[in-house]
C-alpha cells in the first residue's frame, strides 16, 4: 500500500495559515495490510495531494491498531498526566482479509544472499574457516585478520593457520630453513584481530583458549619468557580504514601460556572491561567500530637459532556482552 501525506494547510487560532505539511509516500506491507493497492495521490509535481490526504497520526493509529494497541488509548507521563497514544484514526481501507489481487509470480531471489541469523559477536570463533585475512586492504569478507601473515620462504614473526584435524592459529617465530641464523629486533608485533558485530557500550568479556608450542619447551621458554610478550586487547578503530594496526586501545591485559603438547587442554585467559560512559545521560562513542585482538610483540632483540620455531596456539575465542544497566532516574 502507498500512503500519501497531504500538503494541507493548518489554520492557526487567529484564522490565518499556520504551516504546510510535506507530501511524501510510504510503502506498507504485512500485518494485515491488503497488498496491491494505492491509497491517495498527488499532483504531477508531487507538491499537493489530489485525493485522500492524510495526516501522520492516521498512519501511527493504523500501526498501533495492527500491533493490537488501542489507538484511542492513553498513557500517563512522569507528572501523571494522561496523554493520548495518537490522535488519529486507523486507515481502515488499507486493511483486509485477503490480497487485493490474485496475480502472483515465481520468486527469483537466491536465499544464499540471506544467511541464517547469527547472534554471536564474532565470526569463526573456533577457526573452522581455516583462513586468515590480511589487515589491509579492507574487504567485505568477515572473519579474523592478521598481520603479518606467514609467507612462503620467509623467516620471522608472523601468524598462520594450522589445519585439520583441529584448526587453530599460531602466532610466533617461524624459520623456513635449518641452516640460517636470524635476529629478532625489538618493537616487532603480530596482531590477530576482528571487529565486534553491532558493538555498543557495555561490559565486554574476551576469553581465549591458548597454549605454547614450537620446536621444544626450552625454545618456547627462551622466546616467550624472554623477549616476546602476549596481550589481549579491546580496541576502537581509529579511522574508516578499520585497520587493527591503527586502532586505539581501550583495554589490555597480558597473558602467559604454558608449553603444551598437541592434544593437551589449553589454558584460558580473559580480559573483561566495561566500555561505556559513566556519566548519566551521556553516550559511549563507538566511532568507527570496536574490535578484539591478540597481540604478540617483541620487547627486546634475540638471535634465533637455525630452524627453531616458537609460537602461541590460539584454539578458540569467546566474546560475551552485558549492556549497561538502564538508569530510570535519568531525566532528559
Residue, then its C-alpha position, 0 to 999 in steps of 0.5 A: x500500500x502507498x500512503x500519501x501525506x497531504x500538503x494541507x494547510x493548518x489554520x492557526x487560532x487567529x484564522x490565518x495559515x499556520x504551516x504546510x505539511x510535506x507530501x511524501x509516500x510510504x510503502x506498507x506491507x504485512x500485518x494485515x495490510x491488503x497488498x496491491x493497492x494505492x491509497x491517495x495521490x498527488x499532483x504531477x509535481x508531487x507538491x499537493x495531494x489530489x485525493x485522500x490526504x492524510x495526516x501522520x497520526x492516521x498512519x501511527x493509529x493504523x500501526x498501533x491498531x495492527x500491533x493490537x494497541x488501542x489507538x484511542x488509548x492513553x498513557x500517563x507521563x512522569x507528572x501523571x498526566x494522561x496523554x493520548x497514544x495518537x490522535x488519529x484514526x486507523x486507515x481502515x481501507x488499507x486493511x483486509x482479509x485477503x490480497x487485493x489481487x490474485x496475480x502472483x509470480x515465481x520468486x527469483x531471489x537466491x536465499x544464499x544472499x540471506x544467511x541464517x541469523x547469527x547472534x554471536x559477536x564474532x565470526x569463526x570463533x573456533x577457526x573452522x574457516x581455516x583462513x586468515x585475512x590480511x589487515x589491509x586492504x579492507x574487504x567485505x569478507x568477515x572473519x579474523x585478520x592478521x598481520x603479518x601473515x606467514x609467507x612462503x620462504x620467509x623467516x620471522x614473526x608472523x601468524x598462520x593457520x594450522x589445519x585439520x584435524x583441529x584448526x587453530x592459529x599460531x602466532x610466533x617465530x617461524x624459520x623456513x630453513x635449518x641452516x640460517x641464523x636470524x635476529x629478532x629486533x625489538x618493537x616487532x608485533x603480530x596482531x590477530x584481530x576482528x571487529x565486534x558485530x553491532x558493538x555498543x557500550x557495555x561490559x565486554x568479556x574476551x576469553x581465549x583458549x591458548x597454549x605454547x608450542x614450537x620446536x621444544x619447551x626450552x625454545x618456547x621458554x627462551x622466546x616467550x619468557x624472554x623477549x616476546x610478550x602476549x596481550x589481549x586487547x579491546x580496541x576502537x578503530x581509529x579511522x574508516x580504514x578499520x585497520x587493527x594496526x591503527x586502532x586505539x586501545x581501550x583495554x589490555x591485559x597480558x597473558x602467559x601460556x604454558x608449553x603444551x603438547x598437541x592434544x593437551x587442554x589449553x589454558x584460558x585467559x580473559x580480559x573483561x572491561x566495561x566500555x561505556x560512559x559513566x556519566x548519566x545521560x551521556x553516550x559511549x562513542x563507538x566511532x568507527x567500530x570496536x574490535x578484539x585482538x591478540x597481540x604478540x610483540x617483541x620487547x627486546x632483540x634475540x638471535x634465533x637459532x637455525x630452524x627453531x620455531x616458537x609460537x602461541x596456539x590460539x584454539x578458540x575465542x569467546x566474546x560475551x556482552x552485558x549492556x549497561x544497566x538502564x538508569x530510570x532516574x535519568x531525566x532528559 
